[in-house]
Amino acid sequence: APRPSPPKWHPLCREAAKFRNQLGSVERVLGVARGLEFDFSNEHAKKVSVSDLARARAEANAWLDAARAWEERLEQTYRGYRDLTEPLRLAAFGKRRGGAL
């Protein structure tokens, strides 16, 4: 595929690594998901306050917004690398979709 000049391969790799290590890290994604899991049949879960629920939901919404912005930035900044950015954007979309459910 034809690439833009100057090449953006190295910045794209850094952007993908940054996502993997920060916003899209396993620990971060699971942490957001765990914050939204409540089993009200469990005595411990019954002690969860409304403010805890609101905080978990706010964190999840912030994560969803940040992931969406990352996808859009990737699409705009690296247009000449669509063959490489589409799988990354699809993975981020999958995480966002799962988080939104």
N, CA, C and O atoms as a GROMACS GRO file, in nm:
protein
  404
    1ALA      N    1   0.084  -0.118   0.000
    1ALA     CA    2   0.000   0.000   0.000
    1ALA      C    3   0.089   0.124   0.000
    1ALA      O    4   0.188   0.129   0.072
    2PRO      N    5   0.052   0.225  -0.080
    2PRO     CA    6   0.132   0.349  -0.081
    2PRO      C    7   0.125   0.417   0.056
    2PRO      O    8   0.019   0.424   0.118
    3ARG      N    9   0.237   0.468   0.099
    3ARG     CA   10   0.246   0.531   0.231
    3ARG      C   11   0.273   0.681   0.215
    3ARG      O   12   0.335   0.723   0.117
    4PRO      N   13   0.226   0.760   0.311
    4PRO     CA   14   0.251   0.903   0.304
    4PRO      C   15   0.398   0.936   0.331
    4PRO      O   16   0.472   0.857   0.391
    5SER      N   17   0.437   1.052   0.285
    5SER     CA   18   0.571   1.100   0.311
    5SER      C   19   0.559   1.228   0.393
    5SER      O   20   0.483   1.316   0.353
    6PRO      N   21   0.626   1.242   0.501
    6PRO     CA   22   0.723   1.150   0.559
    6PRO      C   23   0.653   1.030   0.623
    6PRO      O   24   0.536   1.039   0.662
    7PRO      N   25   0.723   0.919   0.634
    7PRO     CA   26   0.664   0.798   0.691
    7PRO      C   27   0.618   0.820   0.835
    7PRO      O   28   0.680   0.894   0.912
    8LYS      N   29   0.509   0.755   0.870
    8LYS     CA   30   0.454   0.765   1.005
    8LYS      C   31   0.454   0.630   1.077
    8LYS      O   32   0.382   0.612   1.175
    9TRP      N   33   0.533   0.537   1.027
    9TRP     CA   34   0.532   0.403   1.083
    9TRP      C   35   0.572   0.402   1.231
    9TRP      O   36   0.504   0.343   1.314
   10HIS      N   37   0.684   0.468   1.264
   10HIS     CA   38   0.731   0.467   1.403
   10HIS      C   39   0.635   0.538   1.498
   10HIS      O   40   0.609   0.487   1.607
   11PRO      N   41   0.581   0.655   1.461
   11PRO     CA   42   0.480   0.716   1.550
   11PRO      C   43   0.356   0.628   1.567
   11PRO      O   44   0.297   0.624   1.675
   12LEU      N   45   0.316   0.557   1.461
   12LEU     CA   46   0.201   0.467   1.470
   12LEU      C   47   0.230   0.353   1.568
   12LEU      O   48   0.145   0.318   1.649
   13CYS      N   49   0.349   0.297   1.560
   13CYS     CA   50   0.387   0.190   1.654
   13CYS      C   51   0.387   0.242   1.798
   13CYS      O   52   0.342   0.173   1.889
   14ARG      N   53   0.437   0.364   1.819
   14ARG     CA   54   0.437   0.422   1.954
   14ARG      C   55   0.294   0.445   2.002
   14ARG      O   56   0.263   0.420   2.119
   15GLU      N   57   0.207   0.492   1.913
   15GLU     CA   58   0.067   0.515   1.949
   15GLU      C   59  -0.001   0.384   1.989
   15GLU      O   60  -0.075   0.380   2.088
   16ALA      N   61   0.024   0.278   1.913
   16ALA     CA   62  -0.036   0.147   1.944
   16ALA      C   63   0.018   0.093   2.077
   16ALA      O   64  -0.057   0.039   2.158
   17ALA      N   65   0.148   0.108   2.100
   17ALA     CA   66   0.208   0.061   2.226
   17ALA      C   67   0.154   0.141   2.344
   17ALA      O   68   0.129   0.085   2.451
   18LYS      N   69   0.137   0.270   2.326
   18LYS     CA   70   0.083   0.354   2.433
   18LYS      C   71  -0.058   0.309   2.469
   18LYS      O   72  -0.093   0.300   2.587
   19PHE      N   73  -0.140   0.280   2.368
   19PHE     CA   74  -0.276   0.232   2.394
   19PHE      C   75  -0.272   0.100   2.469
   19PHE      O   76  -0.343   0.081   2.568
   20ARG      N   77  -0.188   0.009   2.421
   20ARG     CA   78  -0.177  -0.123   2.483
   20ARG      C   79  -0.131  -0.114   2.628
   20ARG      O   80  -0.178  -0.189   2.713
   21ASN      N   81  -0.040  -0.023   2.656
   21ASN     CA   82   0.017  -0.012   2.791
   21ASN      C   83  -0.064   0.076   2.885
   21ASN      O   84  -0.046   0.068   3.007
   22GLN      N   85  -0.152   0.158   2.831
   22GLN     CA   86  -0.227   0.250   2.917
   22GLN      C   87  -0.377   0.225   2.905
   22GLN      O   88  -0.432   0.141   2.975
   23LEU      N   89  -0.441   0.296   2.817
   23LEU     CA   90  -0.587   0.292   2.806
   23LEU      C   91  -0.640   0.151   2.777
   23LEU      O   92  -0.740   0.110   2.835
   24GLY      N   93  -0.574   0.078   2.689
   24GLY     CA   94  -0.621  -0.054   2.650
   24GLY      C   95  -0.555  -0.169   2.723
   24GLY      O   96  -0.570  -0.284   2.683
   25SER      N   97  -0.482  -0.139   2.830
   25SER     CA   98  -0.412  -0.248   2.901
   25SER      C   99  -0.514  -0.343   2.964
   25SER      O  100  -0.624  -0.304   3.001
   26VAL      N  101  -0.474  -0.466   2.976
   26VAL     CA  102  -0.560  -0.568   3.036
   26VAL      C  103  -0.603  -0.524   3.175
   26VAL      O  104  -0.721  -0.534   3.211
   27GLU      N  105  -0.509  -0.476   3.254
   27GLU     CA  106  -0.540  -0.434   3.391
   27GLU      C  107  -0.643  -0.322   3.393
   27GLU      O  108  -0.736  -0.324   3.474
   28ARG      N  109  -0.627  -0.225   3.304
   28ARG     CA  110  -0.720  -0.111   3.302
   28ARG      C  111  -0.859  -0.154   3.258
   28ARG      O  112  -0.958  -0.118   3.321
   29VAL      N  113  -0.866  -0.232   3.151
   29VAL     CA  114  -0.996  -0.275   3.099
   29VAL      C  115  -1.068  -0.363   3.201
   29VAL      O  116  -1.187  -0.345   3.225
   30LEU      N  117  -0.995  -0.458   3.260
   30LEU     CA  118  -1.057  -0.544   3.361
   30LEU      C  119  -1.097  -0.465   3.485
   30LEU      O  120  -1.199  -0.494   3.547
   31GLY      N  121  -1.017  -0.366   3.521
   31GLY     CA  122  -1.051  -0.283   3.636
   31GLY      C  123  -1.181  -0.207   3.615
   31GLY      O  124  -1.264  -0.198   3.705
   32VAL      N  125  -1.198  -0.153   3.495
   32VAL     CA  126  -1.323  -0.082   3.463
   32VAL      C  127  -1.439  -0.180   3.466
   32VAL      O  128  -1.545  -0.150   3.521
   33ALA      N  129  -1.420  -0.298   3.406
   33ALA     CA  130  -1.527  -0.398   3.402
   33ALA      C  131  -1.562  -0.446   3.543
   33ALA      O  132  -1.680  -0.460   3.577
   34ARG      N  133  -1.462  -0.471   3.624
   34ARG     CA  134  -1.488  -0.518   3.761
   34ARG      C  135  -1.562  -0.413   3.843
   34ARG      O  136  -1.644  -0.446   3.929
   35GLY      N  137  -1.533  -0.288   3.816
   35GLY     CA  138  -1.602  -0.181   3.887
   35GLY      C  139  -1.751  -0.179   3.861
   35GLY      O  140  -1.828  -0.127   3.941
   36LEU      N  141  -1.791  -0.236   3.748
   36LEU     CA  142  -1.932  -0.236   3.710
   36LEU      C  143  -2.004  -0.365   3.749
   36LEU      O  144  -2.125  -0.376   3.731
   37GLU      N  145  -1.930  -0.462   3.802
   37GLU     CA  146  -1.990  -0.591   3.838
   37GLU      C  147  -2.037  -0.587   3.983
   37GLU      O  148  -1.959  -0.563   4.075
   38PHE      N  149  -2.165  -0.611   4.002
   38PHE     CA  150  -2.220  -0.615   4.136
   38PHE      C  151  -2.313  -0.734   4.148
   38PHE      O  152  -2.404  -0.752   4.066
   39ASP      N  153  -2.291  -0.815   4.248
   39ASP     CA  154  -2.376  -0.930   4.277
   39ASP      C  155  -2.449  -0.899   4.406
   39ASP      O  156  -2.394  -0.915   4.515
   40PHE      N  157  -2.572  -0.853   4.394
   40PHE     CA  158  -2.644  -0.809   4.512
   40PHE      C  159  -2.693  -0.923   4.600
   40PHE      O  160  -2.755  -0.898   4.704
   41SER      N  161  -2.668  -1.047   4.560
   41SER     CA  162  -2.699  -1.160   4.648
   41SER      C  163  -2.585  -1.180   4.749
   41SER      O  164  -2.600  -1.254   4.846
   42ASN      N  165  -2.473  -1.115   4.724
   42ASN     CA  166  -2.355  -1.125   4.809
   42ASN      C  167  -2.363  -1.018   4.918
   42ASN      O  168  -2.391  -0.902   4.890
   43GLU      N  169  -2.338  -1.057   5.042
   43GLU     CA  170  -2.345  -0.963   5.155
   43GLU      C  171  -2.250  -0.844   5.137
   43GLU      O  172  -2.286  -0.731   5.167
   44HIS      N  173  -2.130  -0.871   5.086
   44HIS     CA  174  -2.032  -0.764   5.066
   44HIS      C  175  -2.084  -0.664   4.963
   44HIS      O  176  -2.070  -0.543   4.980
   45ALA      N  177  -2.144  -0.713   4.857
   45ALA     CA  178  -2.193  -0.626   4.750
   45ALA      C  179  -2.307  -0.538   4.798
   45ALA      O  180  -2.326  -0.428   4.747
   46LYS      N  181  -2.383  -0.586   4.895
   46LYS     CA  182  -2.495  -0.506   4.946
   46LYS      C  183  -2.446  -0.379   5.016
   46LYS      O  184  -2.522  -0.285   5.034
   47LYS      N  185  -2.319  -0.378   5.054
   47LYS     CA  186  -2.262  -0.262   5.121
   47LYS      C  187  -2.213  -0.156   5.021
   47LYS      O  188  -2.170  -0.048   5.062
   48VAL      N  189  -2.220  -0.186   4.893
   48VAL     CA  190  -2.176  -0.092   4.791
   48VAL      C  191  -2.273   0.026   4.790
   48VAL      O  192  -2.394   0.009   4.782
   49SER      N  193  -2.218   0.144   4.797
   49SER     CA  194  -2.302   0.263   4.804
   49SER      C  195  -2.339   0.313   4.665
   49SER      O  196  -2.279   0.275   4.565
   50VAL      N  197  -2.438   0.398   4.662
   50VAL     CA  198  -2.479   0.460   4.537
   50VAL      C  199  -2.364   0.542   4.480
   50VAL      O  200  -2.346   0.546   4.358
   51SER      N  201  -2.286   0.605   4.565
   51SER     CA  202  -2.172   0.683   4.516
   51SER      C  203  -2.066   0.593   4.453
   51SER      O  204  -2.000   0.633   4.357
   52ASP      N  205  -2.048   0.471   4.507
   52ASP     CA  206  -1.954   0.376   4.446
   52ASP      C  207  -2.001   0.337   4.307
   52ASP      O  208  -1.922   0.330   4.213
   53LEU      N  209  -2.130   0.312   4.294
   53LEU     CA  210  -2.187   0.277   4.164
   53LEU      C  211  -2.172   0.393   4.066
   53LEU      O  212  -2.135   0.372   3.951
   54ALA      N  213  -2.200   0.513   4.112
   54ALA     CA  214  -2.188   0.631   4.026
   54ALA      C  215  -2.043   0.653   3.983
   54ALA      O  216  -2.016   0.688   3.868
   55ARG      N  217  -1.949   0.632   4.076
   55ARG     CA  218  -1.808   0.648   4.044
   55ARG      C  219  -1.763   0.545   3.940
   55ARG      O  220  -1.690   0.579   3.847
   56ALA      N  221  -1.806   0.420   3.956
   56ALA     CA  222  -1.770   0.315   3.860
   56ALA      C  223  -1.828   0.345   3.722
   56ALA      O  224  -1.761   0.326   3.621
   57ARG      N  225  -1.950   0.392   3.720
   57ARG     CA  226  -2.013   0.427   3.592
   57ARG      C  227  -1.943   0.546   3.526
   57ARG      O  228  -1.923   0.548   3.405
   58ALA      N  229  -1.907   0.646   3.605
   58ALA     CA  230  -1.836   0.762   3.552
   58ALA      C  231  -1.700   0.722   3.495
   58ALA      O  232  -1.659   0.771   3.390
   59GLU      N  233  -1.630   0.632   3.566
   59GLU     CA  234  -1.500   0.584   3.517
   59GLU      C  235  -1.518   0.508   3.386
   59GLU      O  236  -1.438   0.525   3.293
   60ALA      N  237  -1.620   0.425   3.378
   60ALA     CA  238  -1.646   0.350   3.255
   60ALA      C  239  -1.679   0.444   3.140
   60ALA      O  240  -1.630   0.425   3.028
   61ASN      N  241  -1.761   0.545   3.165
   61ASN     CA  242  -1.795   0.641   3.060
   61ASN      C  243  -1.674   0.720   3.014
   61ASN      O  244  -1.658   0.746   2.895
   62ALA      N  245  -1.588   0.757   3.107
   62ALA     CA  246  -1.464   0.828   3.072
   62ALA      C  247  -1.375   0.739   2.986
   62ALA      O  248  -1.314   0.785   2.889
   63TRP      N  249  -1.367   0.610   3.022
   63TRP     CA  250  -1.287   0.516   2.944
   63TRP      C  251  -1.344   0.502   2.803
   63TRP      O  252  -1.270   0.503   2.705
   64LEU      N  253  -1.476   0.488   2.793
   64LEU     CA  254  -1.541   0.475   2.662
   64LEU      C  255  -1.514   0.597   2.576
   64LEU      O  256  -1.484   0.584   2.457
   65ASP      N  257  -1.524   0.715   2.633
   65ASP     CA  258  -1.498   0.838   2.558
   65ASP      C  259  -1.353   0.846   2.513
   65ASP      O  260  -1.325   0.885   2.400
   66ALA      N  261  -1.260   0.809   2.600
   66ALA     CA  262  -1.118   0.813   2.566
   66ALA      C  263  -1.085   0.712   2.456
   66ALA      O  264  -1.006   0.742   2.367
   67ALA      N  265  -1.144   0.594   2.463
   67ALA     CA  266  -1.119   0.492   2.360
   67ALA      C  267  -1.175   0.538   2.226
   67ALA      O  268  -1.112   0.517   2.122
   68ARG      N  269  -1.292   0.599   2.227
   68ARG     CA  270  -1.352   0.651   2.104
   68ARG      C  271  -1.264   0.760   2.043
   68ARG      O  272  -1.240   0.762   1.922
   69ALA      N  273  -1.215   0.850   2.127
   69ALA     CA  274  -1.127   0.957   2.080
   69ALA      C  275  -0.997   0.900   2.022
   69ALA      O  276  -0.946   0.951   1.922
   70TRP      N  277  -0.944   0.794   2.084
   70TRP     CA  278  -0.822   0.730   2.033
   70TRP      C  279  -0.847   0.672   1.896
   70TRP      O  280  -0.765   0.688   1.806
   71GLU      N  281  -0.960   0.604   1.878
   71GLU     CA  282  -0.994   0.548   1.746
   71GLU      C  283  -1.001   0.658   1.641
   71GLU      O  284  -0.945   0.643   1.532
   72GLU      N  285  -1.069   0.766   1.673
   72GLU     CA  286  -1.085   0.876   1.578
   72GLU      C  287  -0.950   0.940   1.545
   72GLU      O  288  -0.923   0.970   1.429
   73ARG      N  289  -0.866   0.959   1.646
   73ARG     CA  290  -0.734   1.017   1.624
   73ARG      C  291  -0.650   0.926   1.535
   73ARG      O  292  -0.578   0.974   1.447
   74LEU      N  293  -0.658   0.797   1.558
   74LEU     CA  294  -0.583   0.702   1.478
   74LEU      C  295  -0.627   0.710   1.332
   74LEU      O  296  -0.544   0.711   1.241
   75GLU      N  297  -0.758   0.714   1.311
   75GLU     CA  298  -0.810   0.722   1.174
   75GLU      C  299  -0.765   0.850   1.104
   75GLU      O  300  -0.728   0.846   0.987
   76GLN      N  301  -0.768   0.961   1.173
   76GLN     CA  302  -0.734   1.089   1.111
   76GLN      C  303  -0.583   1.106   1.092
   76GLN      O  304  -0.540   1.152   0.987
   77THR      N  305  -0.506   1.069   1.189
   77THR     CA  306  -0.362   1.092   1.186
   77THR      C  307  -0.289   0.996   1.093
   77THR      O  308  -0.187   1.033   1.033
   78TYR      N  309  -0.340   0.875   1.080
   78TYR     CA  310  -0.269   0.772   1.004
   78TYR      C  311  -0.352   0.721   0.886
   78TYR      O  312  -0.363   0.600   0.865
   79ARG      N  313  -0.410   0.812   0.811
   79ARG     CA  314  -0.496   0.774   0.697
   79ARG      C  315  -0.424   0.684   0.597
   79ARG      O  316  -0.485   0.592   0.542
   80GLY      N  317  -0.299   0.707   0.573
   80GLY     CA  318  -0.224   0.627   0.477
   80GLY      C  319  -0.187   0.488   0.526
   80GLY      O  320  -0.120   0.412   0.456
   81TYR      N  321  -0.228   0.455   0.646
   81TYR     CA  322  -0.196   0.326   0.707
   81TYR      C  323  -0.323   0.250   0.745
   81TYR      O  324  -0.326   0.179   0.845
   82ARG      N  325  -0.424   0.267   0.666
   82ARG     CA  326  -0.554   0.207   0.699
   82ARG      C  327  -0.545   0.056   0.718
   82ARG      O  328  -0.612   0.000   0.805
   83ASP      N  329  -0.462  -0.010   0.638
   83ASP     CA  330  -0.448  -0.155   0.651
   83ASP      C  331  -0.394  -0.194   0.789
   83ASP      O  332  -0.416  -0.306   0.835
   84LEU      N  333  -0.323  -0.104   0.853
   84LEU     CA  334  -0.268  -0.131   0.986
   84LEU      C  335  -0.358  -0.076   1.097
   84LEU      O  336  -0.365  -0.135   1.206
   85THR      N  337  -0.425   0.036   1.071
   85THR     CA  338  -0.506   0.097   1.176
   85THR      C  339  -0.642   0.031   1.193
   85THR      O  340  -0.697   0.030   1.303
   86GLU      N  341  -0.696  -0.025   1.087
   86GLU     CA  342  -0.829  -0.086   1.100
   86GLU      C  343  -0.833  -0.198   1.204
   86GLU      O  344  -0.926  -0.200   1.285
   87PRO      N  345  -0.738  -0.292   1.205
   87PRO     CA  346  -0.742  -0.395   1.310
   87PRO      C  347  -0.729  -0.335   1.451
   87PRO      O  348  -0.793  -0.384   1.545
   88LEU      N  349  -0.648  -0.230   1.466
   88LEU     CA  350  -0.634  -0.165   1.596
   88LEU      C  351  -0.764  -0.098   1.637
   88LEU      O  352  -0.809  -0.108   1.751
   89ARG      N  353  -0.825  -0.028   1.542
   89ARG     CA  354  -0.951   0.040   1.570
   89ARG      C  355  -1.061  -0.061   1.600
   89ARG      O  356  -1.145  -0.038   1.687
   90LEU      N  357  -1.062  -0.173   1.528
   90LEU     CA  358  -1.162  -0.276   1.552
   90LEU      C  359  -1.145  -0.336   1.692
   90LEU      O  360  -1.244  -0.362   1.761
   91ALA      N  361  -1.021  -0.358   1.733
   91ALA     CA  362  -0.997  -0.411   1.868
   91ALA      C  363  -1.045  -0.312   1.974
   91ALA      O  364  -1.107  -0.352   2.072
   92ALA      N  365  -1.016  -0.184   1.954
   92ALA     CA  366  -1.063  -0.082   2.049
   92ALA      C  367  -1.215  -0.076   2.049
   92ALA      O  368  -1.277  -0.060   2.154
   93PHE      N  369  -1.275  -0.087   1.931
   93PHE     CA  370  -1.421  -0.086   1.923
   93PHE      C  371  -1.480  -0.205   1.999
   93PHE      O  372  -1.579  -0.190   2.070
   94GLY      N  373  -1.419  -0.322   1.984
   94GLY     CA  374  -1.467  -0.440   2.055
   94GLY      C  375  -1.463  -0.421   2.206
   94GLY      O  376  -1.555  -0.460   2.277
   95LYS      N  377  -1.355  -0.361   2.253
   95LYS     CA  378  -1.345  -0.333   2.397
   95LYS      C  379  -1.450  -0.231   2.440
   95LYS      O  380  -1.512  -0.244   2.545
   96ARG      N  381  -1.469  -0.128   2.356
   96ARG     CA  382  -1.571  -0.027   2.388
   96ARG      C  383  -1.709  -0.089   2.388
   96ARG      O  384  -1.789  -0.061   2.478
   97ARG      N  385  -1.738  -0.171   2.290
   97ARG     CA  386  -1.870  -0.233   2.280
   97ARG      C  387  -1.896  -0.323   2.400
   97ARG      O  388  -2.004  -0.319   2.459
   98GLY      N  389  -1.798  -0.403   2.436
   98GLY     CA  390  -1.812  -0.488   2.553
   98GLY      C  391  -1.832  -0.408   2.680
   98GLY      O  392  -1.912  -0.445   2.766
   99GLY      N  393  -1.759  -0.298   2.692
   99GLY     CA  394  -1.774  -0.213   2.809
   99GLY      C  395  -1.909  -0.143   2.814
   99GLY      O  396  -1.962  -0.119   2.923
  100ALA      N  397  -1.963  -0.111   2.699
  100ALA     CA  398  -2.092  -0.042   2.695
  100ALA      C  399  -2.207  -0.134   2.730
  100ALA      O  400  -2.312  -0.090   2.777
  101LEU      N  401  -2.188  -0.264   2.707
  101LEU     CA  402  -2.295  -0.359   2.738
  101LEU      C  403  -2.308  -0.374   2.887
  101LEU      O  404  -2.393  -0.450   2.934
   0.00000   0.00000   0.00000
